[in-house]
Amino acid sequence: MRKVRSAARALLMHARNNKLPQDRVALLLEVLKDHYGVDHLSEGHVSMAADIDTKVVNMDYVPHGERVVEHFKKNGGLVHFELRWRQHFLETMKPKFLPALWSVDHHHEVLALKYAQGRVKDSSLSEIGITQELVDSVVEKVGFTPTDNGVDSNVVED
């Protein structure tokens, strides 16, 4: 189908600028005649052929990023991927200026706290890549209890 569309588009361009040799025009016309099974082509044939959609949908296609995430959810967790990526950044780019609080494992404790608070949906500790020990130590460090929900009990809402 790409060959048909390409031939039609070349013929349309030729109609505007007349730059193709006649033997090439004849070859392109034959491609379209063979496609439509006719002896004579109309302008409609050429226009329709130029607009043919040549894309083929691949229902099994999985975007690369999604495959990477699925791999790390099963093999060390997403935190492990983030740590490796940040370490690679340091070793490869050798940055001279980073924010004071930048670190390779900057987000792990925040993620552990969110997990303890129930704010991480549809993910297990192994998929995330943090341990129950980390969650427990963060909970202890910040003084969070599982009954806390972030709402001040002294405040009455309307």
Residue frames as a rotation matrix with the C-alpha (Angstrom) as fourth column:
MET 1
0.562 0.827 0.000 0.00
0.827 -0.562 0.000 0.00
0.000 0.000 -1.000 0.00
ARG 2
0.322 -0.518 -0.792 2.90
0.208 -0.778 0.593 2.35
-0.924 -0.356 -0.142 0.67
LYS 3
-0.699 -0.603 0.384 4.12
0.466 0.024 0.884 1.80
-0.543 0.797 0.265 -2.86
VAL 4
-0.085 0.776 0.625 0.68
0.960 -0.104 0.258 2.76
0.265 0.622 -0.737 -4.21
ARG 5
0.765 0.385 -0.516 0.43
0.559 -0.796 0.233 5.86
-0.321 -0.467 -0.824 -2.04
SER 6
-0.047 -0.889 -0.456 3.98
0.213 -0.455 0.865 6.89
-0.976 -0.056 0.211 -2.88
ALA 7
-0.662 -0.152 0.734 3.33
0.728 0.105 0.678 6.48
-0.180 0.983 0.041 -6.62
ALA 8
0.327 0.883 0.337 0.16
0.907 -0.394 0.150 8.57
0.265 0.256 -0.930 -6.41
ARG 9
0.688 -0.104 -0.718 1.86
0.355 -0.815 0.458 11.34
-0.633 -0.570 -0.524 -4.46
ALA 10
-0.448 -0.894 -0.017 4.74
0.339 -0.188 0.922 11.43
-0.827 0.407 0.388 -6.93
LEU 11
-0.446 0.361 0.819 2.25
0.880 0.013 0.474 11.75
0.161 0.932 -0.323 -9.79
LEU 12
0.682 0.709 -0.179 0.43
0.731 -0.664 0.158 14.58
-0.007 -0.239 -0.971 -8.02
MET 13
0.277 -0.681 -0.677 3.74
0.179 -0.656 0.733 16.42
-0.944 -0.325 -0.060 -7.54
HIS 14
-0.663 -0.518 0.541 4.59
0.576 0.109 0.810 15.78
-0.479 0.848 0.226 -11.19
ALA 15
0.146 0.809 0.569 1.28
0.970 -0.230 0.077 17.35
0.193 0.540 -0.819 -12.21
ARG 16
0.849 0.173 -0.500 2.36
0.359 -0.883 0.302 20.54
-0.389 -0.436 -0.811 -10.39
ASN 17
0.403 -0.790 -0.462 6.02
-0.432 -0.609 0.665 20.81
-0.807 -0.068 -0.587 -11.39
ASN 18
0.978 0.096 -0.187 6.47
-0.210 0.387 -0.898 18.44
-0.014 0.917 0.398 -14.38
LYS 19
0.245 -0.966 0.085 9.90
-0.962 -0.232 0.143 17.23
-0.118 -0.117 -0.986 -13.22
LEU 20
0.129 -0.192 0.973 9.63
-0.242 0.945 0.219 13.44
-0.962 -0.264 0.076 -13.63
PRO 21
-0.795 -0.395 -0.460 10.95
-0.554 0.162 0.817 11.70
-0.248 0.904 -0.347 -16.76
GLN 22
0.009 0.894 -0.448 8.22
-0.978 0.102 0.184 10.11
0.210 0.436 0.875 -18.88
ASP 23
-0.227 -0.114 -0.967 9.45
-0.168 0.983 -0.077 6.56
0.959 0.145 -0.242 -18.29
ARG 24
-0.981 -0.106 -0.163 9.14
0.148 0.137 -0.979 7.11
0.127 -0.985 -0.119 -14.51
VAL 25
-0.497 0.867 -0.012 5.63
-0.817 -0.473 -0.329 8.56
-0.291 -0.154 0.944 -14.94
ALA 26
0.030 0.496 -0.868 4.67
-0.738 0.596 0.316 5.49
0.674 0.631 0.384 -16.98
LEU 27
-0.616 -0.346 -0.708 5.99
0.164 0.822 -0.545 3.17
0.770 -0.452 -0.450 -14.27
LEU 28
-0.960 0.275 0.051 4.08
-0.139 -0.310 -0.940 5.02
-0.243 -0.910 0.336 -11.53
LEU 29
-0.219 0.918 -0.329 0.89
-0.976 -0.208 0.070 4.93
-0.004 0.336 0.942 -13.60
GLU 30
-0.159 0.095 -0.983 1.30
-0.343 0.928 0.145 1.15
0.926 0.360 -0.115 -14.00
VAL 31
-0.952 -0.190 -0.241 1.57
0.162 0.356 -0.920 0.75
0.261 -0.915 -0.308 -10.21
LEU 32
-0.662 0.750 0.011 -1.78
-0.536 -0.462 -0.707 2.52
-0.524 -0.474 0.708 -9.80
LYS 33
-0.056 0.642 -0.765 -3.44
-0.934 0.237 0.268 0.69
0.353 0.729 0.586 -12.71
ASP 34
-0.515 -0.207 -0.832 -2.36
-0.031 0.974 -0.224 -2.65
0.857 -0.089 -0.508 -11.23
HIS 35
-0.992 0.126 -0.025 -3.68
0.023 -0.022 -0.999 -1.63
-0.126 -0.992 0.019 -7.83
TYR 36
-0.364 0.915 -0.174 -7.10
-0.659 -0.385 -0.647 -0.62
-0.659 -0.121 0.743 -9.13
GLY 37
-0.477 0.131 0.869 -7.23
0.419 0.903 0.094 -3.29
-0.773 0.409 -0.486 -11.85
VAL 38
0.681 0.694 -0.234 -8.06
0.179 -0.468 -0.866 -0.78
-0.710 0.548 -0.442 -14.60
ASP 39
0.151 -0.595 0.790 -6.62
0.987 0.129 -0.092 0.21
-0.047 0.794 0.607 -17.98
HIS 40
-0.177 -0.130 0.976 -7.25
0.355 -0.933 -0.060 3.94
0.918 0.335 0.212 -17.55
LEU 41
-0.456 -0.063 -0.888 -6.86
0.888 -0.104 -0.448 6.05
-0.065 -0.993 0.103 -14.40
SER 42
0.502 0.598 0.625 -8.98
0.517 -0.786 0.337 8.99
0.693 0.154 -0.704 -13.42
GLU 43
-0.300 -0.553 0.777 -7.86
-0.320 -0.709 -0.628 11.90
0.899 -0.437 0.036 -11.24
GLY 44
0.529 0.607 0.593 -10.07
-0.781 0.075 0.620 10.37
0.332 -0.791 0.514 -8.57
HIS 45
0.849 -0.293 -0.440 -8.02
0.319 0.948 -0.017 7.18
0.422 -0.126 0.898 -8.59
VAL 46
-0.126 -0.977 0.171 -4.81
0.442 -0.210 -0.872 9.14
0.888 -0.034 0.458 -8.10
SER 47
-0.184 0.119 0.976 -6.32
-0.652 -0.758 -0.031 11.29
0.736 -0.642 0.217 -5.34
MET 48
0.827 0.534 0.177 -7.72
-0.497 0.545 0.675 8.28
0.264 -0.646 0.716 -3.49
ALA 49
0.632 -0.654 -0.416 -4.42
0.549 0.756 -0.355 6.42
0.547 -0.004 0.837 -3.76
ALA 50
-0.282 -0.770 0.572 -2.52
0.078 -0.612 -0.787 9.43
0.956 -0.177 0.233 -2.42
ASP 51
-0.085 0.353 0.932 -4.75
-0.875 -0.475 0.100 9.42
0.477 -0.806 0.349 0.67
ILE 52
0.497 0.237 -0.835 -4.46
0.027 0.957 0.288 5.70
0.867 -0.166 0.469 1.46
ASP 53
0.544 -0.291 0.787 -3.69
-0.839 -0.197 0.507 5.10
0.007 -0.936 -0.351 5.14
THR 54
0.282 -0.540 -0.793 -0.68
-0.323 0.725 -0.608 2.81
0.903 0.427 0.031 5.25
LYS 55
-0.409 -0.425 0.808 -0.41
-0.888 -0.018 -0.459 2.49
0.209 -0.905 -0.370 9.02
VAL 56
0.006 0.345 -0.939 -0.74
0.011 0.939 0.345 -0.98
1.000 -0.012 0.002 10.46
VAL 57
0.353 0.198 0.914 -1.99
-0.863 -0.309 0.400 -1.19
0.361 -0.930 0.062 14.02
ASN 58
-0.403 -0.534 -0.743 0.02
-0.057 0.825 -0.562 -3.57
0.913 -0.184 -0.364 16.17
MET 59
0.594 0.761 0.261 -2.26
-0.346 -0.052 0.937 -4.66
0.727 -0.646 0.232 19.01
ASP 60
0.705 -0.385 -0.596 0.68
0.654 0.679 0.335 -6.35
0.275 -0.626 0.730 20.75
TYR 61
-0.077 -0.786 0.613 2.78
0.320 -0.602 -0.732 -3.16
0.944 0.140 0.298 20.89
VAL 62
0.717 0.155 -0.680 3.87
0.697 -0.189 0.692 -2.10
-0.021 -0.970 -0.243 24.37
PRO 63
0.789 -0.435 0.434 5.66
-0.244 -0.869 -0.430 1.26
0.564 0.233 -0.792 24.69
HIS 64
-0.042 -0.933 -0.358 9.27
0.245 0.338 -0.909 1.02
0.969 -0.125 0.214 25.84
GLY 65
-0.561 -0.179 0.808 8.65
-0.604 -0.579 -0.547 3.03
0.566 -0.796 0.216 29.01
GLU 66
0.464 0.810 0.359 5.83
-0.870 0.340 0.358 0.73
0.168 -0.479 0.862 30.05
ARG 67
0.700 -0.277 -0.658 8.04
0.097 0.950 -0.297 -2.32
0.708 0.144 0.692 29.51
VAL 68
-0.419 -0.892 0.168 10.80
-0.006 -0.182 -0.983 -0.77
0.908 -0.413 0.071 31.64
VAL 69
-0.279 0.393 0.876 8.35
-0.918 -0.377 -0.123 -0.02
0.282 -0.838 0.466 34.47
GLU 70
0.779 0.616 -0.117 6.89
-0.569 0.773 0.282 -3.54
0.264 -0.153 0.952 34.36
HIS 71
0.300 -0.758 -0.579 10.40
0.208 0.645 -0.736 -5.05
0.931 0.100 0.352 34.41
PHE 72
-0.667 -0.655 0.354 11.46
-0.161 -0.337 -0.928 -3.09
0.727 -0.676 0.119 37.47
LYS 73
0.124 0.770 0.626 8.17
-0.950 -0.090 0.299 -3.69
0.287 -0.632 0.720 39.28
LYS 74
0.934 0.232 -0.272 9.07
-0.194 0.968 0.160 -7.39
0.300 -0.097 0.949 39.11
ASN 75
0.427 -0.873 -0.238 12.85
0.745 0.488 -0.455 -7.04
0.513 0.017 0.858 39.57
GLY 76
-0.540 -0.756 -0.370 13.87
0.818 -0.366 -0.445 -4.82
0.201 -0.543 0.815 42.45
GLY 77
0.270 0.764 -0.586 11.13
0.834 -0.490 -0.254 -2.22
-0.481 -0.420 -0.769 42.32
LEU 78
0.668 0.115 0.735 10.80
0.585 -0.691 -0.424 1.23
0.459 0.713 -0.530 40.82
VAL 79
0.921 -0.389 -0.009 12.90
-0.275 -0.668 0.691 2.80
-0.276 -0.634 -0.722 43.57
HIS 80
0.225 -0.863 0.453 15.79
0.388 0.505 0.771 0.59
-0.894 0.002 0.449 42.46
PHE 81
0.254 -0.060 0.965 15.35
0.962 -0.091 -0.258 1.86
0.103 0.994 0.034 38.90
GLU 82
0.927 0.130 0.351 15.32
0.112 -0.991 0.072 5.47
0.357 -0.027 -0.934 40.12
LEU 83
0.694 -0.720 0.030 18.44
-0.160 -0.114 0.980 4.88
-0.702 -0.685 -0.195 42.21
ARG 84
0.052 -0.688 0.724 20.28
0.751 0.506 0.426 3.31
-0.659 0.521 0.543 39.25
TRP 85
0.491 0.205 0.847 19.19
0.794 -0.505 -0.338 6.13
0.358 0.839 -0.410 36.95
ARG 86
0.982 -0.112 0.151 20.36
-0.163 -0.907 0.388 8.83
0.093 -0.406 -0.909 39.36
GLN 87
0.433 -0.875 0.214 23.65
0.071 0.270 0.960 7.01
-0.898 -0.401 0.179 39.95
HIS 88
0.119 -0.318 0.941 24.15
0.961 0.275 -0.029 6.75
-0.250 0.907 0.338 36.18
PHE 89
0.824 0.244 0.511 23.45
0.384 -0.904 -0.189 10.48
0.416 0.352 -0.839 35.91
LEU 90
0.842 -0.539 -0.028 26.14
-0.292 -0.498 0.817 11.26
-0.454 -0.679 -0.577 38.50
GLU 91
0.151 -0.845 0.514 28.74
0.313 0.534 0.786 8.97
-0.938 0.042 0.345 36.92
THR 92
0.111 -0.049 0.993 28.04
0.986 0.131 -0.103 10.00
-0.125 0.990 0.062 33.34
MET 93
0.646 0.289 0.706 27.33
0.492 -0.865 -0.096 13.71
0.583 0.410 -0.701 33.57
LYS 94
-0.268 -0.768 -0.582 29.59
0.948 -0.102 -0.303 14.51
0.174 -0.633 0.755 36.54
PRO 95
0.531 0.575 0.623 27.45
0.487 -0.808 0.331 17.52
0.693 0.127 -0.709 37.49
LYS 96
-0.614 -0.789 0.035 29.22
0.492 -0.417 -0.764 20.36
0.617 -0.452 0.644 39.26
PHE 97
-0.856 0.378 0.352 26.12
-0.507 -0.744 -0.435 22.10
0.098 -0.551 0.829 40.59
LEU 98
-0.415 0.765 -0.493 23.30
0.442 0.643 0.625 20.20
0.795 0.041 -0.605 42.25
PRO 99
0.364 0.601 0.711 20.72
-0.429 -0.570 0.701 21.37
0.827 -0.560 0.050 44.79
ALA 100
-0.402 -0.600 0.692 21.86
-0.863 -0.005 -0.506 20.96
0.307 -0.800 -0.516 48.39
LEU 101
-0.057 0.467 0.882 19.31
-0.727 0.586 -0.357 18.24
-0.684 -0.662 0.306 49.16
TRP 102
0.509 0.208 -0.835 19.83
-0.804 0.462 -0.374 16.27
0.308 0.862 0.403 45.93
SER 103
-0.334 -0.631 0.701 20.74
-0.729 0.644 0.233 12.65
-0.598 -0.433 -0.675 46.52
VAL 104
-0.844 -0.046 -0.534 20.62
-0.421 0.673 0.608 9.34
0.331 0.738 -0.588 44.73
ASP 105
-0.610 0.625 -0.487 17.95
0.657 0.743 0.128 8.04
0.442 -0.242 -0.864 47.12
HIS 106
-0.959 0.100 0.264 16.14
-0.182 -0.934 -0.306 11.32
0.216 -0.342 0.915 47.78
HIS 107
-0.305 0.952 0.000 12.58
-0.801 -0.257 0.541 10.11
0.516 0.165 0.841 47.46
HIS 108
-0.508 0.062 -0.859 12.65
0.093 0.996 0.017 6.76
0.856 -0.071 -0.512 49.22
GLU 109
-0.898 0.162 -0.409 11.63
0.420 0.045 -0.906 7.95
-0.128 -0.986 -0.109 52.69
VAL 110
-0.636 0.711 -0.300 8.86
-0.686 -0.699 -0.204 10.17
-0.354 0.076 0.932 51.31
LEU 111
-0.276 0.508 -0.816 7.53
-0.655 0.522 0.546 7.22
0.703 0.686 0.188 49.34
ALA 112
-0.713 -0.026 -0.701 7.68
0.394 0.812 -0.431 4.99
0.580 -0.583 -0.569 52.41
LEU 113
-0.878 0.417 -0.234 5.66
0.004 -0.483 -0.876 7.55
-0.478 -0.770 0.423 54.39
LYS 114
-0.404 0.756 -0.516 3.08
-0.915 -0.329 0.234 7.84
0.008 0.567 0.824 51.61
TYR 115
-0.431 0.206 -0.879 2.81
-0.180 0.934 0.308 4.05
0.884 0.290 -0.365 51.57
ALA 116
-0.870 0.063 -0.490 2.26
0.480 0.336 -0.810 3.99
0.113 -0.940 -0.322 55.35
GLN 117
-0.717 0.610 -0.337 -0.43
-0.328 -0.722 -0.609 6.65
-0.615 -0.326 0.718 54.97
GLY 118
-0.123 0.687 0.716 -2.20
0.562 0.643 -0.520 4.62
-0.818 0.338 -0.465 52.29
ARG 119
0.429 0.269 -0.862 -1.54
-0.371 -0.818 -0.440 7.21
-0.823 0.509 -0.251 49.60
VAL 120
-0.656 -0.594 -0.466 0.20
-0.707 0.268 0.654 4.77
-0.263 0.758 -0.596 47.25
LYS 121
0.339 0.922 0.186 -2.48
-0.699 0.379 -0.606 2.97
-0.630 0.075 0.773 45.27
ASP 122
0.960 0.261 -0.104 -2.33
-0.262 0.697 -0.668 -0.36
-0.101 0.668 0.737 43.46
SER 123
0.251 -0.927 -0.279 1.31
-0.474 0.133 -0.871 -1.09
0.844 0.350 -0.406 44.31
SER 124
0.905 -0.068 -0.421 3.00
0.365 0.634 0.682 -3.55
0.220 -0.770 0.599 46.62
LEU 125
0.690 -0.714 -0.119 6.20
-0.328 -0.455 0.828 -2.87
-0.645 -0.532 -0.548 48.55
SER 126
-0.025 -0.746 0.665 8.12
0.467 0.580 0.668 -5.16
-0.884 0.327 0.334 46.18
GLU 127
0.426 0.221 0.877 6.81
0.900 -0.198 -0.387 -3.31
0.088 0.955 -0.283 43.10
ILE 128
0.988 -0.070 0.141 7.82
-0.086 -0.990 0.112 0.00
0.132 -0.123 -0.984 44.60
GLY 129
0.299 -0.931 -0.211 11.13
0.334 0.309 -0.890 -1.38
0.894 0.196 0.404 45.79
ILE 130
-0.238 -0.339 0.910 11.01
-0.762 -0.516 -0.391 -0.38
0.602 -0.787 -0.136 49.44
THR 131
-0.606 -0.053 -0.793 11.01
0.297 0.910 -0.288 -2.66
0.738 -0.411 -0.536 52.46
GLN 132
0.557 0.809 -0.190 8.65
0.420 -0.076 0.904 -2.88
0.717 -0.583 -0.382 55.39
GLU 133
0.111 -0.614 -0.782 11.67
0.981 -0.056 0.183 -2.05
-0.156 -0.787 0.596 57.58
LEU 134
-0.848 -0.395 0.354 12.11
0.474 -0.864 0.171 1.28
0.238 0.313 0.919 55.77
VAL 135
-0.066 0.910 0.410 8.39
0.117 -0.401 0.908 2.02
0.991 0.108 -0.080 56.13
ASP 136
0.613 0.306 -0.728 8.54
0.694 0.230 0.682 1.21
0.376 -0.924 -0.072 59.86
SER 137
-0.291 -0.808 -0.513 11.66
0.935 -0.354 0.027 3.34
-0.203 -0.472 0.858 60.44
VAL 138
-0.787 0.067 0.614 10.16
0.239 -0.884 0.403 6.34
0.569 0.464 0.679 58.60
VAL 139
0.293 0.956 0.006 6.88
0.246 -0.082 0.966 5.99
0.924 -0.282 -0.259 60.51
GLU 140
0.452 -0.206 -0.868 8.84
0.892 0.129 0.434 5.94
0.023 -0.970 0.242 63.76
LYS 141
-0.605 -0.795 0.037 11.04
0.796 -0.604 0.023 8.86
0.005 0.043 0.999 62.71
VAL 142
-0.743 0.345 0.573 8.13
-0.022 -0.868 0.496 11.16
0.669 0.356 0.653 61.88
GLY 143
-0.917 0.375 0.133 5.85
-0.145 -0.004 -0.989 9.96
-0.371 -0.927 0.058 64.65
PHE 144
-0.386 0.798 -0.463 3.08
-0.840 -0.097 0.534 8.87
0.381 0.595 0.707 62.30
THR 145
-0.675 0.272 0.686 0.53
-0.226 0.809 -0.542 6.38
-0.702 -0.521 -0.485 63.55
PRO 146
-0.912 0.272 0.307 -1.67
0.406 0.488 0.773 4.35
0.061 0.830 -0.555 61.21
THR 147
0.023 0.977 -0.213 -4.79
0.953 -0.086 -0.289 6.08
-0.301 -0.197 -0.933 62.56
ASP 148
-0.315 -0.187 -0.930 -3.44
0.032 -0.982 0.187 9.49
-0.948 0.029 0.316 61.50
ASN 149
0.185 0.390 0.902 -5.09
0.920 0.254 -0.299 10.74
-0.346 0.885 -0.312 58.35
GLY 150
-0.668 -0.575 0.473 -3.61
0.708 -0.686 0.166 14.20
0.229 0.446 0.865 58.09
VAL 151
0.089 0.777 0.623 -6.70
0.218 -0.626 0.749 15.90
0.972 0.069 -0.225 59.56
ASP 152
-0.888 -0.343 0.307 -6.47
-0.167 -0.382 -0.909 17.96
0.429 -0.858 0.282 62.75
SER 153
-0.419 0.763 -0.491 -9.10
0.769 0.586 0.254 16.53
0.482 -0.272 -0.833 65.10
ASN 154
-0.499 0.208 -0.841 -9.55
0.598 -0.620 -0.508 19.96
-0.627 -0.757 0.185 66.73
VAL 155
-0.860 0.177 -0.478 -10.85
-0.427 -0.763 0.486 21.47
-0.278 0.622 0.732 63.49
VAL 156
-0.209 0.873 0.441 -14.54
0.397 0.488 -0.777 21.09
-0.894 0.013 -0.449 62.74
GLU 157
-0.990 -0.121 0.072 -15.51
0.107 -0.319 0.942 21.31
-0.091 0.940 0.329 59.08
ASP 158
-0.432 0.877 -0.210 -18.85
-0.768 -0.480 -0.425 22.66
-0.474 -0.022 0.880 57.87
